[in-house]
Amino acid sequence: MMKKVMKELASTGLYLLIVLLITWFIITFVGVRTVVDGDSMLPTLTHGDNLIVDKLTYRFKDPQRFDIIVFPPFQYQEDTYYIKRIIGLPGETVQIDEDGKIYINGEVLSESYGREIIEPDKRWIAEEPVVLGEDEYFVMGDNRNNSSDSRNPIVGNIHRDDIIGRAWVRVWPFSEFGVLKHQ
């Protein structure tokens, strides 16, 4: 009888260990849940949205223009992450003119995410050409006039190694459940 109980305990312990290892693997290498805090990505994402962040894709391919990424904004602020949209890619030059238009390498960016006109006092460092390095990305929130992003020198350009992953699926609220797609 005691042998049967010990065998059952060992089996249960092994099962729990396997579940913990699989969970650790998924959270470390595949995906993690995060909650949107703030309105900088309106109307695409709203305050309180729960997202699954895909940590796997960028191990095999480079981030693309208009991907929504997650990254730490400041090295000294633990457990804080920003969610922004990639606007400029490595090697490109980004600039915002006095009319609020975004230029990539001298051509107007054709996009439908940031619908409002960027106010003159919200161009910050991008009122002058911003040249991105080989591993740098220029990111902006969709709510352009209410977003702290690459235009702000405190945030600046995002290095490839700092990108945690891409926002992949909105899991809450359920009424808007779905994979985040480019418009």
C-alpha positions in Angstrom: 0.0 0.0 0.0 2.8 2.4 0.9 4.6 1.6 -2.3 1.5 2.5 -4.3 1.1 5.9 -2.5 4.8 6.7 -3.1 4.5 5.8 -6.7 1.4 8.0 -7.0 3.2 10.9 -5.3 6.2 10.5 -7.6 3.9 10.5 -10.6 2.1 13.6 -9.5 5.3 15.4 -8.7 6.7 14.5 -12.1 3.5 15.7 -13.8 3.7 19.1 -11.9 7.4 19.5 -12.7 6.6 19.0 -16.4 3.7 21.5 -16.3 6.0 24.1 -14.6 8.8 23.6 -17.1 6.4 23.9 -20.1 4.9 27.1 -18.5 8.4 28.5 -17.9 9.3 27.8 -21.5 6.2 29.5 -22.9 6.5 32.6 -20.7 10.3 32.9 -21.4 10.4 32.1 -25.1 7.0 32.1 -26.7 4.5 34.6 -25.2 3.4 36.6 -22.2 0.3 38.4 -21.2 0.4 42.2 -20.7 -2.2 44.9 -19.9 -2.4 48.2 -21.7 -2.0 51.1 -19.3 -2.9 54.4 -20.9 -4.4 55.8 -24.1 -1.3 56.3 -26.3 -2.5 53.6 -28.7 -6.1 54.7 -29.1 -8.1 53.8 -31.1 -6.3 50.5 -31.8 -5.8 49.6 -28.1 -7.6 50.9 -25.1 -6.7 51.2 -21.5 -7.2 47.9 -19.7 -6.9 45.7 -22.9 -5.2 42.4 -22.1 -2.7 41.3 -24.8 -0.6 38.3 -25.6 2.9 39.4 -26.6 4.5 37.1 -29.2 8.2 36.7 -28.1 9.0 34.1 -30.7 8.5 35.7 -34.1 11.4 38.1 -33.9 13.8 35.3 -33.2 13.3 34.3 -36.9 12.4 37.5 -38.7 12.9 41.2 -38.3 10.2 43.6 -37.0 8.2 45.2 -39.8 6.8 48.7 -40.3 3.4 49.1 -38.5 4.0 46.1 -36.1 2.9 46.9 -32.6 5.8 46.1 -30.3 6.5 45.9 -26.6 9.8 47.3 -25.1 11.1 48.7 -21.8 11.1 52.5 -22.1 13.8 53.2 -19.5 16.6 51.0 -18.3 16.0 52.1 -14.7 12.3 51.5 -14.5 11.6 47.8 -13.8 8.5 46.0 -14.9 7.4 48.9 -17.1 6.9 48.4 -20.8 5.7 50.6 -23.6 3.5 49.4 -26.5 4.0 51.4 -29.7 3.8 51.0 -33.5 7.0 50.8 -35.6 7.1 53.8 -38.0 10.8 53.9 -39.0 13.1 50.9 -39.8 16.9 50.5 -39.5 18.8 52.8 -41.8 15.9 55.1 -42.6 15.5 58.8 -41.9 12.3 60.0 -40.1 11.1 63.5 -40.0 7.8 65.3 -39.1 7.2 68.5 -40.9 5.4 71.7 -39.6 2.1 70.3 -41.0 2.4 67.2 -39.0 3.2 64.9 -41.9 5.6 62.0 -41.3 8.4 61.5 -43.8 10.4 58.4 -44.3 13.5 59.0 -46.4 12.0 62.2 -47.8 8.6 60.6 -48.8 5.3 61.0 -47.0 4.4 57.9 -45.0 1.2 56.4 -46.2 -0.6 55.0 -43.1 -4.0 55.1 -41.4 -3.1 54.5 -37.8 -2.4 58.0 -36.4 -5.4 59.8 -37.7 -5.0 63.2 -36.0 -2.6 65.8 -37.3 0.5 65.9 -35.1 0.6 69.2 -33.3 3.7 71.4 -33.9 4.8 71.2 -30.2 4.6 67.3 -30.4 7.2 66.8 -33.1 10.0 67.1 -30.6 13.3 65.7 -31.9 11.6 64.5 -35.2 11.2 68.1 -36.4 14.8 67.6 -37.6 15.7 64.5 -39.5 16.3 61.4 -37.3 18.7 58.9 -38.9 18.2 55.4 -37.5 21.2 53.1 -36.9 21.5 49.6 -38.2 19.6 48.1 -35.3 17.2 51.1 -34.4 13.5 51.5 -34.9 11.4 54.7 -34.6 8.1 54.0 -32.8 5.0 56.1 -32.2 1.7 55.7 -30.5 -1.5 55.7 -32.6 -2.8 58.6 -30.4 0.0 60.8 -31.7 -0.6 63.9 -29.7 -0.8 61.9 -26.4 2.1 59.5 -26.7 5.5 59.4 -25.3 7.5 57.7 -28.0 10.6 58.0 -30.2 9.9 61.7 -30.8 10.7 62.2 -27.1 14.4 62.2 -26.4 13.8 60.4 -23.1 12.5 57.4 -25.1 14.4 57.9 -28.4 15.1 55.2 -30.9 14.4 51.6 -29.9 17.3 49.1 -30.3 16.5 45.7 -31.8 17.8 43.9 -28.6 15.3 45.9 -26.5 12.2 44.7 -28.3 10.5 42.0 -26.1 8.0 41.0 -28.8 5.0 42.1 -30.8 1.5 42.5 -29.6 -0.3 39.5 -31.1 -3.7 38.8 -29.7 -6.2 40.9 -27.6 -7.7 38.5 -25.1 -9.8 41.0 -23.2 -12.4 42.5 -23.6 -13.9 39.5 -25.3 -16.2 41.6 -27.4 -13.1 42.7 -29.3 -11.2 39.4 -29.2 -8.9 38.8 -32.1 -5.5 38.9 -33.7 -4.2 42.5 -34.1 -4.1 43.1 -37.9 -2.7 45.9 -39.9 -5.4 48.2 -41.3 
